[in-house]
């Protein structure tokens, strides 16, 4: 499973990626997770399953959704509470649930 977090290239999203990777490792889930600015997204669509948008750039949701959902890529905004508390396990669950919808 490949997940990209869209952010404004901030430090907090990179920390969240690391927490998500730790959670995936603990649960023996094979996953590739990266954080990118929205402008870089178009260059990373190969085998992409889920895009989660950081709450601070939620204004990008419609643009990203319109662009990616026709390609079968699921899009959502990261749960604000899980993001603020850096709960990588909950954000990973959000991505997994979204992919399975």
Kinemage of the C-alpha trace (Angstrom):
@kinemage 1
@onewidth
@group {chain A} dominant
@subgroup {mainchain}
@vectorlist {calphas} color= white
{ca unk a 1} P 0.000 0.000 0.000
{ca unk a 2} L 1.325 3.433 -0.939
{ca unk a 3} L 0.233 6.529 1.004
{ca unk a 4} L 1.187 10.159 0.464
{ca unk a 5} L 0.521 12.915 2.954
{ca unk a 6} L 0.099 16.298 1.294
{ca unk a 7} L 1.379 19.181 3.357
{ca unk a 8} L 2.897 22.607 3.072
{ca unk a 9} L 6.339 20.970 3.364
{ca unk a 10} L 6.215 21.290 7.145
{ca unk a 11} L 8.198 19.441 9.761
{ca unk a 12} L 5.119 18.120 11.580
{ca unk a 13} L 3.952 16.021 8.629
{ca unk a 14} L 7.358 14.338 8.387
{ca unk a 15} L 7.092 13.456 12.083
{ca unk a 16} L 3.644 11.996 11.444
{ca unk a 17} L 5.009 9.892 8.561
{ca unk a 18} L 7.605 8.420 10.931
{ca unk a 19} L 4.920 7.601 13.523
{ca unk a 20} L 2.796 5.953 10.833
{ca unk a 21} L 5.777 3.867 9.682
{ca unk a 22} L 6.459 2.790 13.282
{ca unk a 23} L 2.834 1.723 13.678
{ca unk a 24} L 2.894 -0.206 10.386
{ca unk a 25} L 6.102 -1.981 11.425
{ca unk a 26} L 4.629 -2.943 14.819
{ca unk a 27} L 1.573 -4.400 13.039
{ca unk a 28} L 3.609 -6.035 10.247
{ca unk a 29} L 1.827 -4.009 7.566
{ca unk a 30} L 3.698 -3.466 4.316
{ca unk a 31} L 3.324 0.200 3.443
{ca unk a 32} L 5.193 3.026 1.718
{ca unk a 33} L 4.477 6.454 3.209
{ca unk a 34} L 5.822 9.828 2.114
{ca unk a 35} L 5.029 13.492 2.723
{ca unk a 36} L 5.046 15.881 -0.218
{ca unk a 37} L 3.956 19.349 -1.168
{ca unk a 38} L 0.894 19.352 -3.431
{ca unk a 39} L 3.027 20.647 -6.316
{ca unk a 40} L 5.132 17.436 -6.193
{ca unk a 41} L 2.172 15.049 -6.116
{ca unk a 42} L 1.812 14.667 -9.898
{ca unk a 43} L 5.285 13.121 -10.058
{ca unk a 44} L 4.474 10.369 -7.507
{ca unk a 45} L 1.247 8.751 -8.746
{ca unk a 46} L 2.652 5.314 -9.658
{ca unk a 47} L 0.996 2.602 -7.557
{ca unk a 48} L -0.473 5.285 -5.263
{ca unk a 49} L -3.461 4.119 -3.206
{ca unk a 50} L -4.279 6.935 -0.793
{ca unk a 51} L -3.592 10.652 -0.432
{ca unk a 52} L -4.218 12.238 2.945
{ca unk a 53} L -4.215 16.014 3.092
{ca unk a 54} L -2.897 17.829 6.150
{ca unk a 55} L -5.551 19.851 7.999
{ca unk a 56} L -3.526 23.029 7.507
{ca unk a 57} L -3.923 22.711 3.708
{ca unk a 58} L -7.456 21.305 3.645
{ca unk a 59} L -8.318 23.987 1.069
{ca unk a 60} L -6.540 21.714 -1.459
{ca unk a 61} L -9.016 18.870 -0.949
{ca unk a 62} L -11.343 19.630 -3.865
{ca unk a 63} L -8.462 20.152 -6.319
{ca unk a 64} L -6.657 16.963 -5.259
{ca unk a 65} L -9.854 14.891 -5.107
{ca unk a 66} L -10.956 16.033 -8.586
{ca unk a 67} L -7.552 15.205 -10.005
{ca unk a 68} L -6.924 11.828 -8.346
{ca unk a 69} L -10.214 10.056 -7.648
{ca unk a 70} L -10.903 9.409 -11.376
{ca unk a 71} L -7.564 7.519 -11.336
{ca unk a 72} L -8.823 5.308 -8.487
{ca unk a 73} L -6.745 7.055 -5.825
{ca unk a 74} L -8.627 7.692 -2.576
{ca unk a 75} L -8.386 11.179 -1.041
{ca unk a 76} L -9.299 12.539 2.394
{ca unk a 77} L -8.244 15.182 4.912
{ca unk a 78} L -6.288 13.842 7.888
{ca unk a 79} L -8.329 13.769 11.066
{ca unk a 80} L -7.405 17.021 12.809
{ca unk a 81} L -7.234 15.541 16.320
{ca unk a 82} L -5.043 12.619 15.217
{ca unk a 83} L -2.811 15.047 13.317
{ca unk a 84} L -2.465 17.443 16.251
{ca unk a 85} L -1.637 14.623 18.657
{ca unk a 86} L 0.707 12.949 16.138
{ca unk a 87} L -1.240 9.679 16.389
{ca unk a 88} L 0.384 7.783 13.554
{ca unk a 89} L -1.593 4.643 14.318
{ca unk a 90} L -4.924 6.457 13.880
{ca unk a 91} L -3.841 8.168 10.675
{ca unk a 92} L -2.607 4.831 9.317
{ca unk a 93} L -5.996 3.321 10.195
{ca unk a 94} L -7.689 6.217 8.393
{ca unk a 95} L -5.655 5.454 5.250
{ca unk a 96} L -6.330 1.710 5.437
{ca unk a 97} L -10.061 2.232 5.957
{ca unk a 98} L -10.192 4.704 3.092
{ca unk a 99} L -8.435 2.281 0.747
{ca unk a 100} L -10.873 -0.484 1.714
{ca unk a 101} L -14.010 1.604 1.100
